[in-house]
Amino acid sequence: MTATPPTDALLAFDREHVWHPYTSMTDPTPVRMVTGAAGVRLCLDDGSELIDAMSSWWAAIHGYGHPAMEAAVRSVDFAHVMFGGLTHAPAIRLAQRLVEITPADLERVFLADSGSVSVEVALKMALQWQRGGGRPERTRMLTVRGGYHGDTFGAMSVCDPDGGMHTMWSGVLAQQVFAPRPPGPGGDVQAWADDFAAVAAEHAHELAAIIVEPVLQGAGGMWIYDDACLRVMREVADEHGLLLIFDEIATGFGRTGTLFAGEAADVVPDIMCLGKALTGGYLSLAAVVCTDRVARGISGSESGVLMHGPTFMGNALACTVALASLDLLVAHDWSAQVAGLHAGLVGGLAPCHDLPGVADVRTIGGVGVVQLDHDVDVVAATEAAASYGVWLRPFRDLVYTMPPYVCTEQDVARICGAVAAAVEVA
């Protein structure tokens, strides 16, 4: 009897016992076994390689195995100590760097352990800030349709309530206030602004904050909207005494063409959430940065302190890797890298306009999106891209890519070819 190869045994166990994101446990879709990763390529157990056109869900912007990142991992004196009552140089230096590179006035830093948690912290900050100002009745959030902010309960409550991934929880989640989705670039911003302002005015007495993904809505539909809408949000927030929260977990660190997406409209939020690319995809880490005004308001609430403290807050290893990632952003000229990605995606995806079933093709910074007029056959589309030597992860009616910044022109051209191949069978 022939012994089962180790990889087969592992995959069999995976299929029977391991949950994957948004996948059935009893009828899972196929998975591929990764045995290594280098540059922008994933190495599979059969000896083949795939260009990772997803940057491991938008995080691995420098690719894999970069010497500076590897050195950072090995340089730490200790991996973790509790942040309650203790501190350390990696966390302090990372906070210093974030204060330096984020927009002016964002000078207080809370180090969380994941993107969803950072959103929870931001929402809690807004609620405590209102309480500190003597407005405890202001407990709801204003946001826009089409958004996505994470899978924890507070974050789910500000995701799109109908077209998003969390509709089954609509009777359980906090009931937030939703305005229309912002128009695309060049759309009728004034008409949308009138609607947004009207919704805000109607609910101002119960609102604590506005929370949005600036310029690009990610997992809610990869929707790009006119950056002038951010100025409207800032004006409405100021008019009604609301905080403005930018969820830059997906957009931060250059992905949309500016270091932070809000900079496209020269709008500074009161609170900003950061994650994903913060550590270059090496470790889970997030940050919430806010203004001194917000910090002082929270201190005025009845607790006197921000009521949150994750176990792995300020993890020394993650902070060290994050510093290395931010150093690489500067050393590699992220702006030029993203501009190169953008040019390649614009030209490479243009032929997709003429493919059957394509409803729209759109790009921003290092993001390329092909939207279909029907839901994607995910398995078929994934297989088609893999046969082209590229890893894609389509969802809903979208085949999209967010490549690592270090992709070459040839890599981007292959990615675009794979997107077209996926679209043709989707």
N, C-alpha and C positions, 0 to 999 in steps of 0.2 A: 504494500500500500504506500503510495507516494505521500510524503509529508507535505502538509499545507505550507506554502511559503509564508514567512513572517508577515509580509505586506498583506497578503490575502486574509490572514487571521485578524490582523488589525482592522482592516476594512470591514470584515464581517462583524467584529465587535462594535465598531463605530455605527454600523447600520442598525444594530439591535439595541444599542444602549446610549448613544451620544446624540443629544439634540444639537441641531445647527440652526442659525438664525432664520426665523420665519419658515420653518420646514416641519412637515409632519413627522412625528416620531414613529408612527405605524406604517406610513407609506412615503419614506423619504426619497428625495431626488438624488441622483448620483453625485458622488464627491470624488475628487482627485487627491491622491496622496502626494503631498509636497515633501521632498527630502532635503531641499536646500534652496537658497535664494542668493543671487549675486547680481549686482548692478540693478537692472530693471527686469530681470528674468527670474521666474520661478522654475526650479528644477523638480521634475516629477519622477516617481519611482520607476517608470518605464524608460528613463533616460532622455525623455523629451524635455523641451523648455518652452515656456510661455512668457511673452512680454506681459507684465502686470499692468494692464491699462486702467486699473482701478486704484492704484497706489494703496492697496490693502484698505479699501474704504476710505480713501482720500488722505491717509496719514503718512505713508512712506514717500514723502516728497523727494528725498535724497536717494531713493532706491535702497538696495540691501547691501550690507557688508561694507559700508563706507569706512575707510580706515579711521577717520576722526571719530565716528560714532562708536566703532568697536573699541577704540582706545578709551573713550569716555566711560564705557561700561566697566572696563577693567581698572579704572583709576580711583574708584571710591574707597574710602577708608572703612565705611560701613554702609550697608544697604538701606537700613531704616531704623529710626528711633521715633517714639511717640512725639507728636508736636505739642502736646499739652505740657506746658511748663519747661519745654526744651526747645532749642533752635539749633541751626547749623549753617555753615557757610553755603552749601549748594542752594538751599532754599532762599537765603538772604540774597545771594547773587542773582538767582533767577528773578526774584521780585524786583531787584534793582533794574535788571535788563528789561523786564516787562514795563516798568514805569517809564523807562527811557524810550521805548519804541512805540508804545501805544499813544493815542492822541492825548494832547495836553489835558490836564485836570484829572485824568484817570491815574490816581496815585496810591490807592489802597488795594492790596492784593490778598485774595483768599485762595489758597492752593487746594483744589479738590482732587478727586481721584478718577473722575470720568466726566465725559461731556454731559450726560444726563444729570449727574449730581450737580454740576456747575449751574445748570438751569434751575434745579430745585433751590440751590443757594440764592440765585438771583431773584427768584420769586419770593423767597423768604425775606431777602433784604428789602424788597419793595413793600411787603406787608409790614415789616417791623419799622421801616422808615415812616410809613403813614401813621402807625401807632405812636411813634415817637413825636409826631407832629400833632397829636390829639385827634386823629381821624381814624379810629379803629374800625369804623363802618366801611371803610374803603378796602374791600377784600377781593375784588374781581380784576381780571386782567383783560385788556383790550388787545386784540391781535387781528390778523387778516387771514382770510381763507387761503388754503393751499400750503400752509406752513407745516413744518415738522421740527420738533425740539427734543425728541428722545422718548424712551420707553418706560420711564418711571412715572408715577401717578401725577405729580404736578406737571411734569413735562408733557405727558399725554393730554392733559386738559387744555393745553394751548396749541395742540396740533389740530389740523383740519377735522372738524367734528363729523363730517359726512363722507368726504372723498378720501380721507386718510386711512391709516392702518389700525385705528383704535375705536372704530364706531361701535363695537360690541360693548364698550365700557361707558357709553354715553350716559347711562342712568346712574353710574357710580362716581364718575369724575366730577370735580368741581365745575360748575357751569360758568364758563367764561363768555366774554362778549366778542363776537366776530364781525369784522367789517369786510367789505368786498376785497377780493384779491387785487393787488395793484396792477395797473396796465403795463404792457411790455414797453420797451424803449420806443419813444416817439408816439406813444398812445395818448389818450385823452386824460392827462394828469389832473386837469382842473375838475372834470366831472367826477373822477374818483375822489379827489380831495374834498369836494363838497359832501359826498356820501360819507367819507371817513369822518369828517368834522361833525356831521349830523349825528352819527352813531356815538361819537365821543361825548357830544353835548348832552345827548339823551341819558347817558349812563354815568356822567362825570361824578355824580354824588357817591357812586359805589365803586369807582375804579381806583386801583392803586398804581398801575403802570401800563405802559404799552410794551409789548415784546414782539420782535420780528427778527427774521433772518434778513440782513440788509442785502439788497440788490439781487441775490440769488437764493430762491427757495430750493432746498436740497431734496431730501427723500420724499417730500410732499409732491414732487412733480418736476424737479429740475427747471423751475420757471425763473426766467430772467425778467426783472422789471425795471422801470425807469427810475434812475437814482434820484430824480426830483421828488419822488414820493417820500424819501427820507427827510427832506426839509419840511414837508407837510407834517410828518409825524413829530418832528422836533417842536414845531410851532404849536401843535395841538397839545402835546405834553406840557409845554410851558404855560399855555393858556389855562389849563384845568388843574394844574398842580400835580401832574403825574410824572413818574420816572419813566425814562426811555431806556429800554434794555435791548441791546443788539446781541443776538446769538450768532457769534462769529466762529462757532466750532468748525463748520465746514468751509467758511469763506476766508478765515484769517490766515495770515502768513503768506499772502501773495496770490492765492488761488484765482481770484477774480481780476487780477491785474494791478490792484493797489495793495499795499501791505495789509491793510484792513479794508473791508468792503465799504464801510461807512465813509472812508476818505474820498470816495468817488463823488460824493455830494458835499464834502467838507462838513459833515455832521458828526458831532461828538455825543455819544450816549452818556447816560448817567451810570450805567452798568454795562459791562461787556463780558460775555462768556467766551472762553478760548479752550481748545482741546485739539484732538486729532493730530494735526501736523506739529503741534507743540513739541513733541518728542521725536519727530521724524518717523513715527510708527514703531518705535522700539518698546515703549512702555505706556501704560495707561496713566495719563496725567491731564488735569484740566486746571484752569485758573479763572477766577472771577475778579475783574478789576473794576473799581468804582471811584467816584469822586469823594473828596473829603466831606462835602455836604451830605452825601448819602451816609458815610460812616458816622458822622456826628448825629445825624437823625436817628440812626439805629441805636446809638448809645443813649438817646433820650427816651427809648421805649422802656416799659416797666422792667424788663430783664436787665437792661443796661449793657447787654452783650448780644452778639449775633448767635442765635441758638442753633449752631451747627458745628460739628467737629468729627469728620471721617477718621477712621482708624489709620488709614494710610495717607493722611494729609501731610503734605510737605515731604513725601518720600525722598530720601537723599539720592538714591540711585536714579529715580525718574528725573529729579531736578538737575542732576549732573548731565544726563543725556539731553535734556531739553536745552541746556546752555550750549552744548555742542551743536545741536540742530540749529539754533539761532545763529551761532557763529558761521555755520555753513551757508545759511541764507545770505549773509553779507558777503562771504568769501566767494561764493559762486555767482553773485549778481543775480539774485532771484528775479529781478525785473526783466532782465534780458532773457533769462531762461523762460519765463512765462510768456513773454512776447513771442519767442520762437515757437513755443507750443501753440499759441493762438494762431499764428500765421499758418502753421502746418495743419491745424484742425479746420480752419476756415477753407483752405484750398482742398484739403483731402476729403472733407465731408460734403463739399458742394455737389458732387454727382448724386448723392443720396436724395436730393430734391426730386429727381426724376424716377426714383424707384416706386413701384406700385405699393400702395398702402401707407406712404409717408405723408403725414399731416404737416410736419414742420421740422426744420433743421435750424438749430441755434447754437451759438458759441459765446462764451465770455471768458477772457483770460485763458487759463488752462483747463477749460471745460468744453466738451463737445457733446451735443444732445441731438438724437434723432427721435422724434415722436411719431408714433404710428396712429392710424385711425382704428386700431384694435389692440387688444391685449397681446403681449408678446408670448410666444411659445418659448418659455425660458430654457427648457432643456435643448430644444432644437437650435435656438439662437446661440446658446453657450457652446454647443458642439461645433457649430459652423465657425465661430470665432476661434475655437481651439484648433480646428483643422488649419487655420490660417496662422497658427503660432501665437495667439493672443488670448489672454484671459479677460473676459468681460462678465459682468453680472447684471443682466437686464432686469427690469422690474416693471410691473404694470404695463403701460403702453410705450415704454422708453428703452432704447438702446443708447447707452451713453458711455463716456469715458472721462476720467480725470487722471491723466498719466503722471508718473513721477516727473519732477522738473528736469531731471538729468537725461531724459530721453533724447536720442539723436533725431535728426530729420528723417533718417531711414526708419527708426522705430515708430515715429509718429505716422509716417506713410503706411507702414504695415498695420498699425492700429486702425487707421481710417479704412483700410481695405477690409479688415476684420469686421468693423462695424457694418459696412455695406453687406458683407457676406451674411452677417447675423440678421440684418433687416430683410434680406431676400428670402429667408426661410422662416422668419418670425410670424 
